[in-house]
């Protein structure tokens, strides 16, 4: 079984995604996202909005157990990342990993 961290790194290399609250919420509104990854301490106003649109569009949500800084570091970014919307998983197994509840 592939870990969430490994699947996320594969997604960043081969897939299409949006990073950040506003971009992710926009992808959810348009129904383009296949999955929403949200940090455990994402700002409540963005979290609530994202969860609302994900529920409307029946898009699965994975809550990353780490903080926004840890999610940013995992993505190789020097800044906090509160959410990532997966548009195309590429060669990653991110959707399967999330379904298994890893």
C-alpha positions as a Markdown table, in Angstrom:
| # | Residue | x | y | z |
|---|---|---|---|---|
| 1 | Unk | 0.0 | 0.0 | 0.0 |
| 2 | Unk | 1.2 | 3.5 | -0.9 |
| 3 | Unk | 1.4 | 6.1 | 1.8 |
| 4 | Unk | -0.5 | 9.4 | 1.5 |
| 5 | Unk | 2.8 | 11.3 | 1.5 |
| 6 | Unk | 4.2 | 9.1 | -1.4 |
| 7 | Unk | 0.9 | 9.4 | -3.4 |
| 8 | Unk | 0.9 | 13.2 | -2.9 |
| 9 | Unk | 4.5 | 13.5 | -4.2 |
| 10 | Unk | 3.5 | 11.5 | -7.2 |
| 11 | Unk | 0.5 | 13.7 | -7.8 |
| 12 | Unk | 2.7 | 16.8 | -7.6 |
| 13 | Unk | 5.0 | 15.3 | -10.3 |
| 14 | Unk | 2.5 | 13.8 | -12.7 |
| 15 | Unk | -0.9 | 15.2 | -12.0 |
| 16 | Unk | -2.9 | 18.4 | -12.3 |
| 17 | Unk | -4.0 | 20.2 | -9.1 |
| 18 | Unk | -4.7 | 23.6 | -7.6 |
| 19 | Unk | -3.1 | 24.7 | -4.4 |
| 20 | Unk | -4.6 | 27.2 | -2.1 |
| 21 | Unk | -8.1 | 28.0 | -0.7 |
| 22 | Unk | -9.4 | 30.3 | -3.4 |
| 23 | Unk | -8.3 | 28.2 | -6.3 |
| 24 | Unk | -9.5 | 24.9 | -4.7 |
| 25 | Unk | -12.9 | 26.4 | -3.9 |
| 26 | Unk | -13.2 | 27.6 | -7.5 |
| 27 | Unk | -12.4 | 24.1 | -8.8 |
| 28 | Unk | -15.0 | 22.6 | -6.4 |
| 29 | Unk | -17.7 | 25.2 | -7.6 |
| 30 | Unk | -17.0 | 24.3 | -11.2 |
| 31 | Unk | -17.0 | 20.5 | -10.4 |
| 32 | Unk | -13.5 | 20.1 | -11.8 |
| 33 | Unk | -12.0 | 18.6 | -8.7 |
| 34 | Unk | -11.9 | 14.8 | -8.1 |
| 35 | Unk | -10.6 | 15.1 | -4.5 |
| 36 | Unk | -10.1 | 17.9 | -1.9 |
| 37 | Unk | -7.2 | 17.6 | 0.5 |
| 38 | Unk | -7.5 | 20.0 | 3.4 |
| 39 | Unk | -5.1 | 20.7 | 6.3 |
| 40 | Unk | -6.3 | 20.0 | 9.8 |
| 41 | Unk | -5.9 | 23.7 | 10.8 |
| 42 | Unk | -7.2 | 25.3 | 7.6 |
| 43 | Unk | -8.9 | 28.7 | 8.3 |
| 44 | Unk | -12.5 | 28.0 | 9.3 |
| 45 | Unk | -14.1 | 30.4 | 6.8 |
| 46 | Unk | -12.3 | 28.6 | 3.9 |
| 47 | Unk | -12.8 | 25.2 | 5.4 |
| 48 | Unk | -16.6 | 25.6 | 5.7 |
| 49 | Unk | -16.9 | 27.0 | 2.2 |
| 50 | Unk | -14.8 | 24.2 | 0.7 |
| 51 | Unk | -16.7 | 21.5 | 2.6 |
| 52 | Unk | -20.0 | 22.9 | 1.5 |
| 53 | Unk | -19.1 | 22.9 | -2.2 |
| 54 | Unk | -17.4 | 19.5 | -1.9 |
| 55 | Unk | -20.6 | 18.0 | -0.4 |
| 56 | Unk | -22.8 | 19.7 | -3.1 |
| 57 | Unk | -20.6 | 18.2 | -5.9 |
| 58 | Unk | -20.1 | 14.8 | -4.1 |
| 59 | Unk | -16.4 | 15.3 | -4.1 |
| 60 | Unk | -14.4 | 13.3 | -1.5 |
| 61 | Unk | -12.5 | 15.2 | 1.1 |
| 62 | Unk | -9.3 | 14.0 | 2.8 |
| 63 | Unk | -8.3 | 15.8 | 6.0 |
| 64 | Unk | -4.5 | 15.8 | 6.2 |
| 65 | Unk | -3.6 | 15.3 | 9.9 |
| 66 | Unk | -0.8 | 17.8 | 9.8 |
| 67 | Unk | -0.8 | 21.6 | 9.8 |
| 68 | Unk | -0.9 | 24.0 | 6.9 |
| 69 | Unk | 2.9 | 24.5 | 7.3 |
| 70 | Unk | 3.5 | 20.7 | 7.3 |
| 71 | Unk | 1.3 | 20.3 | 4.1 |
| 72 | Unk | 3.2 | 23.1 | 2.5 |
| 73 | Unk | 6.5 | 21.5 | 3.4 |
| 74 | Unk | 5.3 | 18.1 | 2.0 |
| 75 | Unk | 4.6 | 19.9 | -1.2 |
| 76 | Unk | 8.0 | 21.5 | -1.2 |
| 77 | Unk | 6.7 | 25.0 | -0.7 |
| 78 | Unk | 8.2 | 27.5 | 1.9 |
| 79 | Unk | 4.7 | 28.7 | 2.8 |
| 80 | Unk | 1.5 | 27.2 | 4.4 |
| 81 | Unk | -0.9 | 25.3 | 2.1 |
| 82 | Unk | -4.4 | 25.0 | 3.5 |
| 83 | Unk | -5.9 | 22.9 | 0.7 |
| 84 | Unk | -5.2 | 21.2 | -2.6 |
| 85 | Unk | -7.8 | 20.2 | -5.1 |
| 86 | Unk | -6.9 | 17.2 | -7.4 |
| 87 | Unk | -8.0 | 17.8 | -10.9 |
| 88 | Unk | -6.2 | 14.9 | -12.5 |
| 89 | Unk | -4.3 | 12.3 | -10.4 |
| 90 | Unk | -1.8 | 11.5 | -13.2 |
| 91 | Unk | 0.2 | 8.4 | -12.4 |
| 92 | Unk | -0.3 | 8.8 | -8.6 |
| 93 | Unk | -2.5 | 6.5 | -6.5 |
| 94 | Unk | -3.9 | 9.4 | -4.4 |
| 95 | Unk | -7.6 | 8.6 | -5.0 |
| 96 | Unk | -7.0 | 4.9 | -4.0 |
| 97 | Unk | -5.0 | 5.8 | -0.9 |
| 98 | Unk | -7.7 | 8.2 | 0.3 |
| 99 | Unk | -10.5 | 5.6 | -0.4 |
| 100 | Unk | -8.6 | 3.1 | 1.8 |
| 101 | Unk | -8.5 | 5.7 | 4.6 |
| 102 | Unk | -4.7 | 5.7 | 4.8 |
